[in-house]
């Protein structure tokens, strides 16, 4: 069994524990957690998450709010009639022009509000965020997390992060410049 598989196998016990669900041991810190993994293992992590979400739904009363950040961004652009325009702009003017044009509609505060609007009918017990690698550079993970903090309150959030998180910085894909983010904890070691 690989080191990654061992870590994946620890997730279920961790997120269903009373300590995790009630934020015990965190002091007054926000209950944000990161599960980092090599970007090359995206399929393995995705397959495990599919199993985990199904298993939790069948065997517990926990409500996991799973949001793929890339899909959320696409939905936001489509809902504003900007998706096809964005694709055309990228072809005609390149990525820098596209990023400049869509930074307003995909501003972290707006994206956070759109994410939370998914939970109007039923507040989740836990939130899983995936798709952050695919969403880069449209969405910066640390900015989204900063905007989600006041909205989620005591609801634990787990960020599935293709890169490295050492408890102080996020490094997407393990290669890009490190971004300081001190408000999360490693989910499992």
ABEGO torsion letter per residue (X at the ends): XBAAAAAAAAAAAAAABAAAAAGBGAEABBBBBBBBBBAAAAAAAAAAAAAAAAAAAAABABBBBBBBAAAAAAAAAAAAGAAAAAAAAAAAAEAAAAAAAAAAAABAAAAAAAAAAAAAABBBABBBBBGAAAAOAABBAAAAAAAAAAAAEABBBBBBBBEBBAGABBBBGGABBBBBBAABBBABX
